[in-house]
Amino acid sequence: DIQMTQSPSSVSASVGDRVTITCRASRDINSRLAWYQHKPGRAPKVLIYATSSLQSGVPSRFSGSGSGTDFTLTISSLQPEDSATYYCQQINVFPLTFGGGTKVEI
Amino acid sequence: QLQLQESGPRLVKPSETLSLTCTVSGGSFGGDDYYWGWIRQPPGKGLEWIGNIHHTGNTFYYNPSLRSRVTISLDTSKNQFSLSLTSVTAPDTAVYYCARHRGFYPFDYWGQGTLVTVSS
């Protein structure tokens, strides 16, 4: 199985700050990585797919980058509504695996 | 707009079987390499993928940690797919989500989630 390791587990930042979350895969996942935003009581929402492609309707302040085993989600200017937990997921091979999550607090 | 809705008992006794159904509406149930899956989130913990079934019903994949207890099945006539998890214990208490993904793309449509509690 491919293990996905996210860091940090939590981050506190101010409105307007740049926030970066990293995700490391235990082996190459051919850039088949997605990022989700998850708010309490709601279903997860996909933000980024294929490492860097922005899902339709997602604000452009969200971006993804990386390759091989190391990936990054960046929020360029943090907004109050971005308070949530963020998860990476590899979709390269079964079993599909998620990172442990990063809680972003404003 | 595609919609998914989970249904099933919210309370299951230890050692019994958890059964949930996901009803898909507002869009195509088959075609274009769709997979229908289940994901769960125990209280205070992260997301855990349970398993997927291809829209043809011919291929399925399960989380190795749950494989011995999980079955996912399809009823294409009703646009539904189901989860069965046997011999449940307290750690199986979680919010269970159904969702869709296609090929190497992420889960793009999700149900609202349903909390299932394992307790006597």
Interface residues (C-beta under 8 A of the other chain):
Chain A: D1 R32 A34 Y36 H38 R42 A43 P44 V46 Y49 A50 Q55 T85 Y87 Q89 I91 N92 F94 P95 L96 T97 F98 G99 G100 G101
Chain B: G37 I39 G46 L47 E48 W49 N52 Y61 Y62 N63 P64 Y97 A99 H101 F104 Y105 P106 F107 D108 W110 G111 Q112 G113
